[in-house]
Amino acid sequence: MRTRNILAGLALGTAITLGGVAAPAQAATAPSNPVEAQRASAVGHFYSSHRTAHACYDAASYWIGQHPSWWATCEERPGTDGVMKWHLYMWY
């Protein structure tokens, strides 16, 4: 029992010490216009995988047509099956 309390105290002391030594957070620069402000607050979401870049861009175009305030990126990365594919990420 005493050993468990000692270990718990050491863990807590280490956590507090490391928290106190952490570098202070730096303030982010403010966006200069509303479009930059929207993009700065947007979050990218994986949408779909495509075999060709053309298919990815077509899907991106479709979704941007449905939601004009969104934007998209297509990135070539390996899929879960190990085959290189184009992944569509929507930002909103």
Backbone as ProteinMPNN parsed JSONL, in Angstrom:
{"seq_chain_A": "MRTRNILAGLALGTAITLGGVAAPAQAATAPSNPVEAQRASAVGHFYSSHRTAHACYDAASYWIGQHPSWWATCEERPGTDGVMKWHLYMWY", "coords_chain_A": {"N_chain_A": [[0.828, -1.184, 0.0], [1.882, 1.252, 0.858], [3.955, 1.52, -1.006], [2.498, 1.845, -3.353], [1.306, 4.343, -2.88], [3.595, 5.935, -2.793], [4.549, 5.67, -5.427], [2.384, 6.805, -6.796], [2.544, 9.418, -5.822], [5.051, 10.179, -6.844], [4.504, 10.075, -9.591], [2.541, 12.076, -9.817], [4.022, 14.311, -8.935], [5.987, 14.42, -10.941], [4.394, 14.96, -13.177], [3.391, 17.493, -12.51], [5.766, 18.962, -12.361], [6.765, 18.716, -15.002], [4.707, 19.982, -16.351], [5.044, 22.573, -15.439], [7.429, 23.298, -16.626], [6.95, 23.415, -19.259], [6.963, 24.949, -22.482], [5.772, 28.275, -22.965], [2.622, 29.019, -24.508], [2.273, 30.375, -27.787], [0.807, 33.258, -29.185], [-1.472, 33.156, -31.88], [-1.281, 34.616, -35.153], [-3.501, 37.16, -36.207], [-6.033, 36.703, -38.678], [-6.112, 38.458, -41.828], [-8.331, 39.01, -43.389], [-11.884, 38.242, -43.976], [-12.135, 35.768, -45.387], [-9.729, 34.437, -44.911], [-10.033, 34.231, -42.157], [-12.187, 32.463, -41.969], [-11.079, 30.163, -43.148], [-9.004, 29.686, -41.37], [-10.36, 28.783, -39.167], [-11.514, 26.502, -40.075], [-11.984, 22.94, -40.457], [-10.41, 20.07, -41.693], [-11.828, 17.277, -43.33], [-11.772, 13.849, -44.044], [-13.122, 12.623, -47.025], [-13.465, 10.858, -49.305], [-11.985, 8.184, -51.303], [-10.196, 7.919, -54.384], [-9.364, 6.47, -57.544], [-8.125, 7.917, -59.554], [-6.716, 11.196, -60.146], [-8.373, 12.896, -61.539], [-10.962, 11.892, -61.014], [-11.088, 12.429, -58.294], [-10.965, 15.255, -58.279], [-13.324, 15.785, -59.654], [-15.252, 14.866, -57.815], [-14.704, 16.656, -55.738], [-15.411, 19.062, -56.969], [-18.164, 18.645, -57.282], [-19.069, 18.573, -54.552], [-18.292, 21.11, -53.674], [-19.925, 22.607, -55.295], [-22.371, 21.997, -54.116], [-22.032, 23.063, -51.595], [-21.007, 26.045, -51.372], [-19.297, 27.483, -49.59], [-17.395, 25.732, -48.718], [-14.145, 24.178, -49.239], [-11.72, 22.177, -51.031], [-9.198, 19.569, -50.96], [-7.114, 17.407, -52.815], [-5.204, 14.639, -52.26], [-2.493, 12.516, -52.953], [-2.099, 9.435, -51.621], [-1.232, 6.358, -49.884], [-3.791, 3.888, -49.745], [-5.915, 2.059, -47.414], [-5.557, -0.467, -48.278], [-3.02, -0.483, -49.228], [-2.583, 0.375, -51.806], [-1.824, 3.089, -53.964], [-3.813, 5.96, -53.903], [-6.096, 8.661, -54.617], [-6.998, 10.923, -52.226], [-9.798, 12.612, -51.051], [-10.231, 15.521, -49.284], [-12.394, 17.514, -47.477], [-12.903, 20.841, -46.518], [-14.406, 22.682, -44.06]], "CA_chain_A": [[0.0, 0.0, 0.0], [2.76, 2.409, 0.94], [4.658, 1.61, -2.281], [1.571, 2.396, -4.339], [1.184, 5.775, -2.587], [4.851, 6.581, -3.187], [4.564, 5.733, -6.89], [1.378, 7.783, -7.212], [3.098, 10.734, -5.511], [6.11, 10.469, -7.821], [3.869, 10.345, -10.881], [1.91, 13.389, -9.728], [5.089, 15.31, -8.87], [6.595, 14.517, -12.273], [3.441, 15.632, -14.063], [3.343, 18.917, -12.151], [7.049, 19.543, -12.74], [6.826, 18.824, -16.463], [3.746, 21.008, -16.748], [5.594, 23.875, -15.114], [8.572, 23.591, -17.465], [6.516, 23.452, -20.658], [7.114, 26.253, -23.129], [4.507, 29.016, -23.004], [1.958, 29.031, -25.816], [2.43, 31.623, -28.512], [-0.441, 33.714, -29.781], [-1.545, 33.05, -33.336], [-1.493, 35.899, -35.809], [-4.897, 37.358, -36.601], [-6.245, 36.722, -40.125], [-6.258, 39.826, -42.317], [-9.621, 39.215, -44.038], [-12.876, 37.23, -43.574], [-11.889, 34.457, -46.008], [-8.657, 33.829, -44.128], [-10.583, 33.901, -40.844], [-12.99, 31.244, -42.122], [-10.169, 29.045, -43.399], [-8.228, 29.421, -40.162], [-11.196, 28.064, -38.21], [-12.065, 25.314, -40.729], [-11.398, 21.65, -40.127], [-10.415, 19.163, -42.837], [-12.444, 15.977, -43.096], [-11.616, 12.888, -45.136], [-14.414, 12.373, -47.638], [-13.502, 9.654, -50.131], [-10.77, 7.802, -52.038], [-10.431, 7.777, -55.819], [-8.228, 5.865, -58.239], [-7.443, 8.913, -60.387], [-6.816, 12.584, -59.699], [-9.539, 13.469, -62.209], [-12.155, 11.479, -60.265], [-11.059, 13.164, -57.027], [-11.324, 16.644, -58.548], [-14.749, 15.805, -60.003], [-16.003, 14.764, -56.559], [-14.502, 17.93, -55.033], [-16.218, 20.054, -57.668], [-19.562, 18.376, -56.952], [-19.362, 18.977, -53.18], [-18.171, 22.565, -53.58], [-21.153, 23.104, -55.909], [-23.447, 21.844, -53.138], [-21.714, 23.898, -50.422], [-20.023, 27.009, -51.889], [-18.336, 27.993, -48.612], [-16.398, 24.687, -48.481], [-13.113, 23.989, -50.247], [-11.266, 20.789, -51.026], [-7.854, 19.206, -51.406], [-6.93, 16.02, -53.232], [-3.832, 14.254, -51.951], [-2.182, 11.135, -53.313], [-1.574, 8.695, -50.473], [-1.618, 4.948, -49.914], [-5.057, 3.545, -49.097], [-5.821, 1.024, -46.383], [-5.128, -1.708, -48.933], [-1.64, -0.317, -49.674], [-2.556, 0.897, -53.179], [-1.855, 4.548, -54.011], [-5.1, 6.508, -54.321], [-6.287, 10.087, -54.387], [-7.927, 11.105, -51.106], [-10.471, 13.898, -51.047], [-10.473, 16.139, -47.975], [-13.232, 18.705, -47.561], [-12.637, 21.784, -45.432], [-15.558, 23.519, -43.765]], "C_chain_A": [[0.874, 1.249, 0.0], [3.513, 2.609, -0.382], [3.767, 2.234, -3.349], [1.401, 3.896, -4.118], [2.435, 6.54, -3.006], [4.905, 6.729, -4.703], [3.565, 6.755, -7.409], [1.888, 9.2, -6.956], [4.191, 11.139, -6.478], [5.517, 10.823, -9.177], [3.234, 11.729, -10.883], [2.96, 14.502, -9.699], [5.758, 15.522, -10.21], [5.676, 15.268, -13.221], [3.39, 17.126, -13.774], [4.631, 19.608, -12.574], [7.128, 19.738, -14.248], [5.847, 19.869, -16.971], [4.28, 22.403, -16.498], [6.743, 24.277, -16.01], [8.179, 23.718, -18.93], [6.646, 24.867, -21.21], [5.772, 26.973, -23.165], [3.936, 29.036, -24.423], [2.152, 30.394, -26.468], [1.106, 31.982, -29.162], [-0.371, 33.587, -31.297], [-1.768, 34.433, -33.932], [-2.936, 35.985, -36.287], [-5.013, 37.374, -38.119], [-6.543, 38.142, -40.597], [-7.582, 40.075, -43.03], [-10.586, 38.083, -43.676], [-12.64, 35.845, -44.167], [-10.788, 33.729, -45.246], [-9.156, 33.429, -42.748], [-11.39, 32.612, -40.904], [-12.079, 30.038, -42.311], [-9.353, 28.693, -42.169], [-9.035, 28.608, -39.158], [-11.751, 26.771, -38.798], [-11.306, 24.058, -40.311], [-11.512, 20.757, -41.349], [-10.989, 17.808, -42.459], [-12.19, 15.085, -44.305], [-12.997, 12.6, -45.692], [-14.444, 11.067, -48.41], [-12.151, 9.408, -50.786], [-11.133, 7.571, -53.492], [-9.178, 7.228, -56.485], [-7.445, 6.874, -59.073], [-7.627, 10.311, -59.798], [-8.063, 13.233, -60.295], [-10.829, 13.129, -61.445], [-12.227, 12.223, -58.934], [-11.49, 14.61, -57.236], [-12.787, 16.772, -58.953], [-15.613, 15.742, -58.746], [-15.888, 16.065, -55.764], [-15.377, 19.014, -55.65], [-17.701, 19.885, -57.334], [-19.893, 18.906, -55.555], [-19.234, 20.481, -52.988], [-19.382, 23.225, -54.226], [-22.335, 23.029, -54.949], [-23.273, 22.786, -51.943], [-20.63, 24.906, -50.818], [-19.007, 27.536, -50.876], [-17.25, 26.968, -48.282], [-15.273, 24.801, -49.501], [-12.516, 22.618, -50.055], [-9.795, 20.682, -51.373], [-7.879, 17.735, -51.792], [-5.462, 15.681, -53.027], [-3.62, 12.79, -52.305], [-1.463, 10.474, -52.139], [-1.944, 7.231, -50.608], [-2.942, 4.737, -49.177], [-4.839, 2.482, -48.041], [-5.396, -0.317, -46.955], [-3.707, -1.614, -49.474], [-1.495, 0.239, -51.078], [-2.637, 2.42, -53.122], [-3.189, 5.013, -54.587], [-5.101, 8.003, -54.062], [-7.359, 10.241, -53.321], [-8.468, 12.527, -51.13], [-10.709, 14.338, -49.607], [-11.282, 17.397, -48.202], [-12.985, 19.546, -46.317], [-13.871, 22.662, -45.26], [-15.605, 23.883, -42.306]], "O_chain_A": [[0.635, 2.186, -0.762], [3.689, 3.743, -0.827], [4.222, 3.051, -4.149], [1.358, 4.652, -5.089], [2.345, 7.658, -3.513], [5.266, 7.791, -5.212], [3.857, 7.489, -8.353], [1.686, 10.088, -7.785], [4.264, 12.296, -6.893], [5.972, 11.758, -9.835], [3.376, 12.474, -11.852], [2.798, 15.523, -10.368], [6.065, 16.653, -10.588], [6.13, 16.12, -13.985], [3.35, 17.936, -14.7], [4.593, 20.724, -13.092], [7.514, 20.809, -14.717], [6.144, 20.572, -17.937], [3.997, 23.321, -17.267], [7.021, 25.467, -16.155], [9.008, 24.096, -19.758], [6.462, 25.85, -20.492], [4.738, 26.338, -23.376], [4.678, 29.065, -25.405], [2.191, 31.425, -25.795], [0.375, 31.11, -29.63], [0.656, 33.874, -31.913], [-2.363, 35.307, -33.303], [-3.516, 34.989, -36.719], [-4.186, 37.99, -38.79], [-7.146, 38.933, -39.871], [-7.938, 41.23, -43.262], [-10.16, 37.068, -43.126], [-12.921, 34.842, -43.51], [-10.907, 32.535, -44.969], [-8.747, 32.395, -42.22], [-11.298, 31.77, -40.011], [-12.295, 28.997, -41.689], [-9.043, 27.522, -41.946], [-8.47, 27.833, -38.386], [-12.403, 26.011, -38.082], [-10.156, 24.112, -39.875], [-12.569, 20.684, -41.976], [-10.676, 17.26, -41.401], [-12.368, 15.507, -45.447], [-13.938, 12.36, -44.936], [-15.341, 10.248, -48.207], [-11.289, 10.286, -50.824], [-12.223, 7.093, -53.807], [-8.062, 7.494, -56.039], [-6.242, 6.712, -59.279], [-8.571, 10.568, -59.051], [-8.731, 14.027, -59.633], [-11.685, 13.993, -61.257], [-13.313, 12.605, -58.496], [-12.289, 15.137, -56.462], [-13.428, 17.772, -58.627], [-16.592, 16.478, -58.625], [-16.871, 16.524, -55.182], [-16.009, 19.792, -54.935], [-18.409, 20.871, -57.127], [-20.887, 19.611, -55.384], [-19.991, 21.07, -52.216], [-19.827, 24.279, -53.773], [-23.205, 23.901, -54.966], [-24.253, 23.246, -51.357], [-19.446, 24.638, -50.614], [-17.94, 27.998, -51.28], [-16.27, 27.314, -47.622], [-15.439, 25.46, -50.528], [-12.766, 21.96, -49.045], [-9.218, 21.574, -51.994], [-8.573, 16.926, -51.177], [-4.581, 16.357, -53.558], [-4.452, 11.935, -52.001], [-0.381, 10.892, -51.726], [-2.861, 6.887, -51.354], [-3.182, 5.329, -48.124], [-3.71, 2.054, -47.803], [-4.934, -1.197, -46.228], [-3.227, -2.552, -50.111], [-0.38, 0.545, -51.502], [-3.408, 2.981, -52.343], [-3.636, 4.523, -55.624], [-4.226, 8.536, -53.38], [-8.481, 9.759, -53.478], [-7.721, 13.502, -51.216], [-11.313, 13.614, -48.815], [-10.914, 18.246, -49.013], [-12.874, 19.024, -45.207], [-14.322, 23.307, -46.207], [-16.516, 24.591, -41.876]]}, "name": "protein", "num_of_chains": 1, "seq": "MRTRNILAGLALGTAITLGGVAAPAQAATAPSNPVEAQRASAVGHFYSSHRTAHACYDAASYWIGQHPSWWATCEERPGTDGVMKWHLYMWY"}
